[in-house]
Amino acid sequence: MLRMLISIALSSLTLLLRAGATSAAEGEPRAVVEVFAAGSLRGIVGDLAMQAAPDLHIEVKAAFGGSGAMRERIEKGERPDLLLSADLSSPRKLASAGLTVVPPVPFARNRMCVVSRRDAGITAGNLIDRLLLPSLRVKTSTPVADPSGDYAWAIFDRIDQLRPGAGPLLKSKANAVMNAAATPANAGQSAAAALFASRLIDASITYCSASAGLEKELPELTSLVVPAALDPNPVYGIAVLSNKPAALKLALFLLSEKGQQLIAKNGLVPLLLNPPDRTPPL
């Protein structure tokens, strides 16, 4: 299904690009492409701006945030050229509202990890039991505003199927952390690392592409890839919101071999590769 969607979208992108493309005259200013992107795509967008955009005669102007929140900004009237979303739901909603020029385009996968203190002793075998401990404080992102939160809630729903009643309990625990006062981060420190450093949380359910950075910030942390039985299989998507040739070039680049290499370099899974085997189902 994903391959069929990619094929349709690529055909549409290519046709639009051929219809609107003009060769850049020597000395002509670079075309500006405004990109709204998920926070988990900062590295990829940075690489696009530094490596791909100059060759494409493009300047990337980026804003980052939760994909749901960025989609809502677009629905309220803001008009970037591209939305690079951490889910397919947001691009599909924009397409349903008639705001896209081609069908939504999936371009990458991610994985979900549980990042925790080493002394929490979380393993694949005891993951559910440890998450359910009353003393263990679990952080997730906010559902709807950020797909990472939706994926975490999906994990809780899968746990609920294995342990009836566990899902609402885990959501309640995560909500309690969300509603707690945020702790200020030190210079150069991420918000999640600040929560761990202040001993306000014991575990975080987040993208695996972010886990290495957290472990680098705080060596006391360790990460566990969510077992296959609980995996919501995150898929990232592009909403193309203008037929500006430069925007179409950038979207096509993400689906090229070089673009997929940038995705892999930044810890995500290139879309055309099968997700790797993981821990056996619980």
DATACOR-V549119 format. One record per run of one state. SS is the DSSP state (hx for helix, st for strand, lp for the rest). FROM is the first residue (numbers start at 0). TO is the last residue. If there is no record, write none. Layout:
ss:SS from:FROM to:TO
ss:SS from:FROM to:TO
This chain:
ss:lp from:0 to:0
ss:hx from:1 to:19
ss:lp from:20 to:29
ss:st from:30 to:37
ss:hx from:38 to:54
ss:lp from:55 to:56
ss:st from:57 to:64
ss:lp from:65 to:65
ss:hx from:66 to:74
ss:lp from:75 to:80
ss:st from:81 to:84
ss:lp from:85 to:87
ss:hx from:88 to:95
ss:lp from:96 to:103
ss:st from:104 to:108
ss:lp from:109 to:110
ss:st from:111 to:116
ss:hx from:117 to:119
ss:lp from:120 to:125
ss:hx from:126 to:130
ss:lp from:131 to:136
ss:st from:137 to:138
ss:lp from:139 to:145
ss:hx from:146 to:161
ss:lp from:162 to:164
ss:hx from:165 to:178
ss:lp from:179 to:189
ss:hx from:190 to:196
ss:lp from:197 to:201
ss:st from:202 to:206
ss:hx from:207 to:216
ss:lp from:217 to:219
ss:st from:220 to:224
ss:lp from:225 to:226
ss:hx from:227 to:229
ss:lp from:230 to:233
ss:st from:234 to:239
ss:lp from:240 to:243
ss:hx from:244 to:253
ss:lp from:254 to:255
ss:hx from:256 to:264
ss:lp from:265 to:267
ss:st from:268 to:269
ss:lp from:270 to:281
